Amino acid sequence: MKIIGRINIEIYKCATNKKIITDDVVLTENRIHHIIERRGLEFYNKYKPEFKNIIENPDYIFKDIKADTVLASKSVDSDGKNVNIVLRLAVEGDDPCYKNSIITAIKENEKRFLQRLRNGVILYKRVDCEE
């Protein structure tokens, strides 16, 4: 388990009605294998260095279907690709040792991202971000 960054609790608190208990974000070996298995080693090697920036400075935070879970989204490619990090927040009532955890990472093209903007529930939007 590696701490890869820290969230700004102030911007992520919109995702839950519970208190977020830590700002640490971890990526476990199990989740690394999951990402590589689902997205490929090339994806992981290309975007892993961006994970910290995505969670610490997201362009958008979208509501996920699971409780206390969000999609932190950021445009990271010059070719119009967005990367979403599915992040499970560690909240009051969880084991106090739990950390905010990356569940998976997903790359989206512009068409799919625009669909997410239309149909998804936006919890946070960076001030200087254009739709």
VENDA-V7078 format. One record per residue. N is the residue number from 0. RES is the residue in three letters. PSI is psi in degrees with one decimal (none if undefined). NEAR is the number of other C-alpha atoms within 10 Angstrom. D_LAST is the distance of its C-alpha to the last C-alpha in Angstrom with 2 decimals. Layout:
n & res & psi & near & d_last
N & RES & PSI & NEAR & D_LAST
N & RES & PSI & NEAR & D_LAST
This chain:
n & res & psi & near & d_last
0 & MET & 125.5 & 12 & 35.24
1 & LYS & 132.9 & 11 & 33.33
2 & ILE & 121.0 & 14 & 31.31
3 & ILE & -7.9 & 18 & 28.31
4 & GLY & -174.5 & 17 & 26.41
5 & ARG & 135.0 & 17 & 25.87
6 & ILE & 157.2 & 20 & 23.11
7 & ASN & 105.3 & 13 & 22.45
8 & ILE & -33.2 & 16 & 23.94
9 & GLU & -38.6 & 9 & 22.41
10 & ILE & -21.4 & 16 & 18.82
11 & TYR & -14.1 & 21 & 20.10
12 & LYS & -15.7 & 17 & 22.49
13 & CYS & -12.7 & 16 & 19.95
14 & ALA & -9.4 & 21 & 20.58
15 & THR & 153.5 & 15 & 24.27
16 & ASN & 5.8 & 11 & 26.87
17 & LYS & 162.0 & 14 & 29.23
18 & LYS & 129.3 & 13 & 29.74
19 & ILE & 127.0 & 21 & 28.33
20 & ILE & -8.7 & 19 & 31.55
21 & THR & 157.7 & 19 & 30.51
22 & ASP & -7.3 & 18 & 27.81
23 & ASP & 140.4 & 19 & 29.22
24 & VAL & 130.0 & 25 & 27.39
25 & VAL & 156.6 & 21 & 29.67
26 & LEU & 113.0 & 20 & 29.62
27 & THR & 161.1 & 16 & 32.86
28 & GLU & -40.0 & 11 & 34.85
29 & ASN & -43.0 & 10 & 34.45
30 & ARG & -33.7 & 17 & 30.64
31 & ILE & -47.0 & 18 & 30.90
32 & HIS & -39.9 & 15 & 33.16
33 & HIS & -48.2 & 15 & 30.83
34 & ILE & -45.2 & 20 & 27.86
35 & ILE & -41.5 & 16 & 30.23
36 & GLU & -41.5 & 11 & 31.77
37 & ARG & -36.6 & 13 & 28.57
38 & ARG & -18.0 & 15 & 26.42
39 & GLY & 153.8 & 12 & 29.24
40 & LEU & -36.9 & 14 & 30.71
41 & GLU & -45.6 & 10 & 28.80
42 & PHE & -50.0 & 15 & 25.42
43 & TYR & -48.2 & 19 & 26.90
44 & ASN & -34.8 & 11 & 28.39
45 & LYS & -43.2 & 9 & 25.29
46 & TYR & -14.5 & 18 & 22.78
47 & LYS & -42.0 & 16 & 25.24
48 & PRO & -19.2 & 11 & 25.16
49 & GLU & -14.8 & 14 & 21.39
50 & PHE & -45.1 & 22 & 21.92
51 & LYS & -47.8 & 18 & 22.90
52 & ASN & -38.7 & 16 & 19.88
53 & ILE & -46.6 & 24 & 17.50
54 & ILE & -30.4 & 27 & 19.38
55 & GLU & -27.4 & 18 & 20.03
56 & ASN & 57.8 & 18 & 16.67
57 & PRO & 147.4 & 24 & 13.99
58 & ASP & -39.9 & 19 & 10.26
59 & TYR & 152.6 & 22 & 10.28
60 & ILE & 123.0 & 28 & 13.45
61 & PHE & 148.2 & 21 & 13.95
62 & LYS & 140.3 & 21 & 17.23
63 & ASP & 164.3 & 18 & 19.74
64 & ILE & -22.8 & 8 & 22.60
65 & LYS & 145.6 & 8 & 25.14
66 & ALA & 143.4 & 12 & 26.05
67 & ASP & 29.7 & 21 & 25.17
68 & THR & 139.5 & 22 & 22.91
69 & VAL & 166.2 & 26 & 19.20
70 & LEU & 114.3 & 26 & 16.80
71 & ALA & 123.3 & 26 & 15.66
72 & SER & 140.7 & 25 & 12.91
73 & LYS & 141.1 & 24 & 12.36
74 & SER & 119.6 & 21 & 11.73
75 & VAL & -7.7 & 15 & 15.38
76 & ASP & 147.8 & 10 & 16.35
77 & SER & -13.0 & 7 & 16.37
78 & ASP & 22.7 & 9 & 16.54
79 & GLY & 19.1 & 12 & 13.03
80 & LYS & 142.3 & 17 & 14.31
81 & ASN & 147.5 & 21 & 13.01
82 & VAL & 129.5 & 23 & 15.83
83 & ASN & 134.3 & 25 & 16.16
84 & ILE & 121.9 & 24 & 19.18
85 & VAL & 119.8 & 22 & 20.85
86 & LEU & 121.0 & 23 & 22.50
87 & ARG & 121.0 & 21 & 25.42
88 & LEU & 138.8 & 30 & 25.94
89 & ALA & 117.1 & 24 & 29.56
90 & VAL & 166.2 & 20 & 30.34
91 & GLU & 132.3 & 13 & 33.41
92 & GLY & -22.9 & 10 & 35.79
93 & ASP & 165.4 & 12 & 35.07
94 & ASP & 129.8 & 10 & 37.74
95 & PRO & -17.2 & 11 & 37.62
96 & CYS & -13.2 & 8 & 37.73
97 & TYR & 150.2 & 15 & 34.43
98 & LYS & 162.9 & 21 & 31.44
99 & ASN & 133.4 & 24 & 27.74
100 & SER & 134.4 & 23 & 27.69
101 & ILE & 124.9 & 24 & 25.46
102 & ILE & -47.2 & 20 & 26.08
103 & THR & 175.7 & 20 & 24.36
104 & ALA & 142.1 & 25 & 21.64
105 & ILE & 132.9 & 16 & 19.64
106 & LYS & 138.4 & 19 & 17.94
107 & GLU & 141.9 & 16 & 15.30
108 & ASN & 173.0 & 13 & 14.55
109 & GLU & -40.5 & 14 & 11.26
110 & LYS & -47.0 & 11 & 12.48
111 & ARG & -38.1 & 13 & 13.36
112 & PHE & -42.3 & 20 & 10.25
113 & LEU & -35.6 & 13 & 8.25
114 & GLN & -41.5 & 10 & 11.36
115 & ARG & -40.5 & 14 & 11.19
116 & LEU & -39.1 & 14 & 7.89
117 & ARG & -41.6 & 11 & 9.88
118 & ASN & -19.5 & 9 & 13.17
119 & GLY & 166.1 & 14 & 13.14
120 & VAL & 110.4 & 12 & 13.95
121 & ILE & 121.1 & 18 & 11.61
122 & LEU & -27.5 & 17 & 14.26
123 & TYR & 141.3 & 18 & 12.66
124 & LYS & 126.5 & 16 & 9.51
125 & ARG & 138.7 & 13 & 10.51
126 & VAL & -43.2 & 8 & 10.87
127 & ASP & 18.8 & 7 & 9.89
128 & CYS & 130.3 & 11 & 6.68
129 & GLU & 143.2 & 7 & 3.80
130 & GLU & none & 7 & 0.00
